[in-house]
């Protein structure tokens, strides 16, 4: 019998790559989606469209505990990957109430449903480097103190502590991946990486004339989402549950990304980029750099995609899509 995996957030960037990876490993893959997604598949299910006939979708939401319990009861998963969240940092400042409610309660609901209906299942929780926030050491590792500086980071830290509590109190096999920034051509347009690559392509094709950004000096440890979902899977294959930093260990500035993207299309970025204070966070996180040593030693995992390869792939994808 193949293993069964249940993924929240299967329609997102990470969820779609993870579903593909698990299908390739011979898993039976189930995903939780909102009913509105099932009613508008051409728009909301676009990332999983190429393999949608090979997966099973269940209507549920993070805000509705009974719906999550029902999905857990029906699927009886061997592995649960909790990726769904309000994950856009800027939006978390604009609407902190829904961010905190969805991310914290949703994680609690998933853990409680797991405990009640699939206590033998192994669970992965999507943590984030934003939990480190105003960092007290660099690079950041599993033992680095957390000081989040956004409602999103705070909500994810609460989820991380809930996972640890359920692991220690109830013996669940529950892991957290402290993932640093990971991108791809499937990233949403609201995120700075996709904003940069799509605007470089638009400007090249004459469909835009400028790119407005905030802090060009912010440093982030960017990797490829396709690499990072492999680490998620590896965590649930270990003998004991644990938490891991997943990163490349090589930070780059937003300015570095902008230059690479515009160089790829043969343009001078300084002629098109405009600084708009509206895009500067109320509480900025200046530097995030991960130490993936533990993941390398215990999981045998390392990032395989370079920063340059990532940016070029995203720009090329946006150029192709916009040209069509």
C-alpha atoms as one frame of an Amber mdcrd trajectory, in Angstrom:
protein
   0.000   0.000   0.000   1.354   3.450  -0.859   1.794   6.000   1.895  -0.907
   8.664   2.137  -0.094  12.361   2.550  -2.479  15.201   3.394  -1.351  18.728
   2.452  -2.891  22.016   3.590  -2.011  24.817   1.196  -1.648  22.389  -1.712
  -2.636  25.093  -4.213   0.265  27.358  -3.189   3.853  27.466  -4.345   5.215
  24.993  -1.780   2.136  22.786  -1.784   2.243  22.253  -5.537   5.945  21.387
  -5.563   5.506  19.094  -2.548   2.570  17.289  -4.170   4.655  16.676  -7.293
   7.560  15.401  -5.205   5.390  13.012  -3.184   3.629  11.714  -6.295   7.045
  10.926  -7.740   7.799   8.985  -4.541   4.687   6.854  -5.041   2.455   8.554
  -2.449  -1.307   8.886  -2.550  -1.691  12.651  -2.226  -4.660  14.471  -0.714
  -5.064  18.229  -0.423  -7.269  20.562   1.580  -8.738  23.463  -0.396 -11.460
  26.036   0.112 -14.780  25.342  -1.587 -14.365  28.551  -3.605 -11.264  27.011
  -5.181 -13.264  23.994  -6.338 -15.826  26.361  -7.833 -13.162  28.368  -9.711
 -10.497  25.793 -10.632  -9.151  27.596 -13.704  -7.916  30.452 -11.512  -7.389
  29.033  -8.037  -6.042  25.574  -8.891  -3.674  26.658 -11.654  -0.488  25.483
  -9.906  -1.780  21.937  -9.476  -3.646  21.758 -12.801  -0.986  19.611 -14.568
  -1.470  16.749 -12.093  -4.897  17.435 -10.597  -6.249  14.132 -11.897  -3.661
  12.298  -9.772  -4.561  13.873  -6.413  -7.618  13.958  -4.156  -9.034  17.297
  -2.974 -11.154  17.882   0.132 -13.138  21.011   0.949 -12.116  22.481   4.322
 -10.709  25.683   5.811  -8.289  26.527   8.604 -11.043  28.557  10.266 -13.422
  25.579  10.462 -12.308  22.918  12.951 -15.026  20.352  12.107 -14.093  20.468
   8.404 -10.447  19.705   9.255 -11.482  16.869  11.553 -13.611  15.379   8.783
 -10.756  15.551   6.285  -8.403  13.916   8.789 -10.967  11.191   9.569 -11.649
  10.405   5.903  -8.059  10.452   4.658  -6.378   8.773   7.672  -3.005  10.093
   6.470   0.414   8.672   7.179   1.902  12.146   6.803   0.420  15.633   7.200
   2.078  18.748   5.773   0.639  21.960   7.202   1.662  24.675   4.740  -1.480
  26.824   4.541  -1.242  30.273   6.120  -1.586  33.983   5.498   2.083  34.236
   4.527   2.523  37.726   3.040   4.401  39.789   5.635   3.184  43.198   4.419
  -0.436  42.048   4.556   0.088  40.865   8.127   0.727  44.492   9.162  -2.387
  45.676   7.304  -4.616  42.932   8.707  -2.950  41.544  11.803  -6.190  40.210
  13.290  -6.959  37.747  10.499  -3.284  36.793  10.166  -3.026  35.889  13.844
  -6.411  34.171  13.913  -5.889  32.087  10.763  -2.282  31.114  11.380  -2.461
  30.371  15.106  -5.936  28.839  15.337  -5.480  26.982  12.061  -2.314  25.303
  13.317  -3.983  24.474  16.626  -6.980  22.986  14.801  -4.715  20.828  12.605
  -2.799  19.534  15.622  -5.978  18.798  17.548  -7.566  17.010  14.569  -4.369
  15.017  14.099  -4.349  13.988  17.754  -7.997  12.933  17.597  -8.173  11.157
  14.225  -4.630  10.256  13.096  -2.349  10.201  16.167   0.142   7.857  14.476
   0.593  10.195  11.514   3.724  12.286  11.134   3.269  16.040  10.794   5.319
  18.820   9.238   4.695  22.473  10.147   5.917  25.306   7.921   7.849  27.648
  10.177   9.745  30.646   8.845  12.938  32.635   9.251  10.691  35.630  10.031
  10.432  34.140  13.536  14.037  35.272  14.110  13.139  38.878  13.284  15.595
  41.264  14.959  18.371  38.695  14.979  20.744  38.375  17.919  23.304  36.263
  16.026  24.201  35.465  12.452  23.874  33.002  10.877  20.661  31.865  12.535
  20.401  28.252  13.651  17.923  26.101  15.547  19.151  27.443  18.896  19.016
  31.142  17.949  16.491  33.109  20.067  13.377  34.296  18.262  12.457  38.006
  18.119   9.776  38.344  15.402   9.002  41.819  14.088   5.747  41.264  12.205
   2.334  39.812  13.006   3.164  37.065  10.494   6.385  36.159  12.326   4.571
  36.244  15.666   1.793  33.967  14.368   4.296  31.477  13.010   6.255  31.456
  16.268   3.038  30.639  18.113   2.455  27.775  15.680   6.017  26.551  16.187
   5.495  26.473  19.967   2.158  24.679  19.552   3.866  21.984  17.480   6.585
  21.571  20.099   3.970  21.402  22.868   1.911  18.710  21.121   5.093  16.735
  20.466   6.175  16.877  24.099   2.751  16.619  25.745   1.070  14.007  23.525
   3.953  12.203  21.838   2.990  13.249  18.316   5.614  12.934  15.596   5.512
  16.643  14.767   8.339  18.622  13.140   8.866  22.253  12.237  10.897  23.428
   9.291  12.353  26.886   9.898  12.492  27.735   6.228  14.323  30.777   4.982
  13.011  32.609   1.907  12.333  30.224  -0.950  11.033  31.310  -4.324  10.152
  30.022  -7.788   8.176  30.909 -10.917   5.113  29.798  -8.913   5.557  32.518
  -6.283   2.675  34.976  -5.939   3.030  38.378  -7.566   2.669  40.222  -4.247
   6.043  38.923  -3.002   9.068  41.102  -3.712  10.923  38.424  -5.667   8.121
  37.841  -8.152   7.392  41.558  -8.249  10.987  42.159  -9.342  11.177  39.412
 -11.973   7.751  40.105 -13.455   8.407  43.838 -13.704  11.796  43.268 -15.337
   9.970  41.191 -17.949   7.119  43.712 -18.308   9.510  46.638 -18.772  11.521
  44.671 -21.321   8.336  43.982 -23.291   7.081  47.573 -23.001   4.202  46.649
 -20.688   5.456  48.733 -17.733   7.786  51.675 -17.293   8.991  51.421 -13.705
   9.295  49.230 -10.599   8.486  50.640  -7.153  10.274  49.052  -4.194  11.032
  49.761  -0.535  14.253  48.739   1.191  16.851  47.645  -1.365  19.400  46.869
   1.351  17.404  44.144   3.113  19.424  40.896   3.081  17.687  37.544   2.645
  18.827  33.946   2.298  16.965  32.967  -0.897  16.632  29.408  -2.181  14.391
  27.491  -4.582  11.071  26.121  -3.293  11.590  22.925  -5.282  14.676  22.164
  -3.182  13.004  23.066   0.096  10.008  20.718  -0.215  12.473  17.825  -0.383
  13.684  18.831   3.087  10.087  18.809   4.364   9.689  15.199   3.239  13.049
  14.132   4.662  12.093  15.439   8.116   9.198  12.997   8.288  11.396  10.061
   7.303  13.645  10.357  10.375  13.523   8.094  13.426  12.689  10.976  15.785
  10.816  14.253  15.264  12.915  17.400  15.348  13.087  20.961  14.021  15.447
  22.115  11.284  16.686  25.335   9.701  16.433  25.046   5.910  18.525  27.629
   4.078  21.352  28.130   1.609  23.593  29.999   4.063  24.237  32.700   1.435
  22.337  35.987   1.823  21.768  38.503  -0.958  20.235  41.971  -0.961  17.078
  43.025  -2.754  19.394  45.210  -4.842  21.354  42.089  -5.873  18.149  40.456
  -7.043  17.035  43.549  -8.963  20.380  43.828 -10.758  20.376  40.137 -11.729
  16.811  40.316 -13.012  17.362  43.435 -15.121  20.724  42.187 -16.394  18.918
  39.058 -17.580  16.720  41.171 -19.867  19.545  43.524 -20.873  18.367  46.627
 -19.002  19.986  49.057 -16.540  17.895  48.666 -13.390  18.764  52.125 -12.064
  16.784  53.706 -14.909  13.560  51.994 -13.888  13.554  51.368 -10.114  11.862
  53.951  -7.882  12.012  53.897  -4.073   8.554  54.242  -2.529   8.439  54.600
   1.297   5.017  52.912   1.231   6.776  49.593   0.681   9.047  49.886   3.718
   7.896  47.729   6.647   6.869  49.442   9.909   9.414  47.197  11.670  12.108
  46.059   9.244  14.073  42.817   9.421  17.444  43.769   7.978  19.390  40.505
   7.721  18.345  36.870   7.601  21.026  34.239   6.993  20.461  30.604   7.867
  22.852  27.906   9.040  21.699  24.631   7.406  24.422  22.513   9.066  21.983
  20.378  11.061  19.854  19.636   7.996  22.952  18.634   6.067  24.262  16.406
   8.846  21.004  14.711   9.876  18.851  14.845   6.738  21.587  14.759   4.121
  19.989  17.851   2.584  21.638  20.799   0.837  20.259  23.419  -1.537  21.051
  22.617  -5.180  19.908  25.823  -6.932  22.081  28.946  -6.855  20.674  32.441
  -6.354  21.588  33.377  -9.928  19.889  30.265 -11.331  16.763  31.023  -9.289
  16.463  34.625 -10.497  17.159  33.693 -14.111  14.544  30.910 -14.028  11.928
  33.306 -12.639  12.696  36.055 -15.163  12.683  33.610 -18.077   9.358  32.173
 -16.932   7.791  35.630 -16.633   9.107  36.643 -20.045   7.634  33.533 -21.631
   4.257  33.976 -19.901   3.986  37.669 -20.788   5.040  37.027 -24.382   2.217
  34.528 -24.757
